[in-house]
């Protein structure tokens, strides 16, 4: 009986002192991938608050037709309906992170209406992201057909 009581107390001490495993930290690649996808979904949802938070003030957003938008232009064009993203799908995402800078290359299928004309585009896209504090911000983007 004493042995059984001793084993029960020993197990109680062991389980009481057991600590849960520390939470897994999200890697830089995972965090940037999530931010990139959230940004593209914010374009579709016309979530200008999110877009404002996910882009650098010096944003240069290049389209495949050579047209370049600033951050202010992008937000204005979404708010006025000049640009209306219907879907934005990324494929073959490749990330390269170097310190506080990263580039993301991917193939995108984007359905958009621009100035009343709808089109679906299959584009090769390069985005440049910078890390400020704990957040990734889109600094530049260029697309090609």
Protein Blocks (a to p, Z undefined) as FASTA:
>chain_A
ZZmmmmmmmmmmmmmmpccdddddddfklmmmmmmmmmmmmmmnopaklmmmmpcfkbcc
ddfkopacdfklmmmmmmnomaccfbdcdehiacddehjaccddddddddddeehiacdd
ddddddddddehjbccdfbdcddZZ
